[in-house]
C-alpha cells in the first residue's frame, strides 16, 4: 500500500513536468495547427542557460526568472524569424523546420556545453518531505510549481483581455483580424509563452534526469503522449493527461512484471496508440467538425 | 464634399481568377449604400477588398486616407467594422466574450463595459444569453451577435454582408429597424450587400447594381425602386 502511494506521488511529480510540456505543445498546436517537435530541445537549451547562469554565481531563483524571460524572448524570435515566413506553407515544410530546429539546438548545446552529464541543482533539496519517506521535497516542489503555473495560466487566459485576444486568434483567426486583433503577434506571444513554460519544465526535471543535450527526448515523448491523451485542442485536458501519463508510467513500471525501467517509455507510445484508436480527439478534446 | 468611402477602379482576384473589373463606388458620410447583384457578381468580394482580405488593384480611400493594401487589422482600427458572411462567431466563447473581442481595437475598460450594455440595449436577447457559449445561439441571435461585435468597435462605417441571410422575416425586420436607428442616431455609415433587393432598396439611399464584376447601373434608391424595367430584369420582383 505504501509502495502504491509512493509511486502515485512520484508519478504526479514527473506527471507535472509532462503536463507543462504537453501544455506548451498544445499552445503552439492551437496557434498554428502543428506539433512542435523541437519543444523538448527548446526546453533543454533553456535549462543549459539556467545552468550557465548558476555556474556564473547567480542565485537560483534569479537564474530561474531570468531563464524564463530569456526563453520567452527566444520563443517570440523563433516564431518571427523561422515560422512567420512559412505560415502559409504546407505541413511538411513546417515539420522540416521543426526537425531542423531540433537538430540545431541539440548540437549547439553539445558544442557549447559538451555532451557530458551535468548536475543541476534543486532549490527544494532532495531530503524526504516531513520525514515520511513518501515523497521527496524536490518532487513536492515540482508539483507545487506546476500547480502555480497552471493557476497563473488559467487566470491569464480566462480573465485578461490579452488572454481573450489570444483565445480568439486561435479559435477563428480571420474573424479575430476583423475585430482588429493582431493575430500574427498573438501567435508569436503563444510561442514565447510555450518556450517559457518549457523552460520551467526543463529546470524542474533536470535534477531528476540530469542535464545533457538529450535529456528531453524521452520527456517530450511523454509530453506528446499527455497531449494526445488529454486532447490536442484542450489545454486542461493536456494537464490532466500529463498527470495521468506520469502516474500510469510509474505504476506500470512497478507493478506489471517485465515492464520495469526499460519498457517504461513503451507505455507512453502504447498510450498514444490506444487513445488514438479509441478516441482520436483525446479524452477532453473536441472533434473538429468543418462545414463544407 | 467627398465621400467617406471611395472606391476607384477596383480589380480583385482569387488566385488568378479576376472577379472585379474596375469598380467605382462611394459611400457618403452618414449614408447607406447598397450593392446589389446576382450570386457571384462580386458583392462579397467588394466588401472583402475594402477590409483588406484579398489581393486587389485600384484605389480605396476611407475619410480621404488611402487604405488599399494595408493589413486587415489596421483597416479595422480606422473604424471600419465588417459583419462577415457566415457571421464569424467565436463559437466556444460566451456571448459576452464575443462582444469583448469586438472591442479589442479599443482601450478604456469603463467605456467598453458601457458599450456592452449599449449593445444589450439594442439586443435584449443577447443579454439573457450573455454567459452562454455563442455556438449554442440560433442563427438570428448569432447575426445579432455579429452586429453587436461590430458595434463594439464604435465604427464609422459598417460593411454588412447579407445580414438577412437565413433569417425569419420577423427577425429580419427587427434587425433592419436597428440598422435604421444606428444610421440615424449614431451616424454610422453603411455599405450593405443583400440578396433581398426590395429590403435593401427600402433601406438604402444609394444603389449600385453589378453584374459579373462590372457596374451596370447606379443611382438613388428611390429612382431605382420606381423603374420597373430594372426591377424586372435585375432585381426579380
Interface residues (C-beta under 8 A of the other chain):
Chain A: X161 X164 X165 X167 X168 X171 X172 X174 X175 X176 X177 X178 X179 X180 X181 X182 X183
Chain B: X51 X53 X71 X72 X73 X76 X77 X81 X82 X84 X88 X89 X90 X91 X92 X93 X97 X100 X101 X102 X104 X105 X149 X153
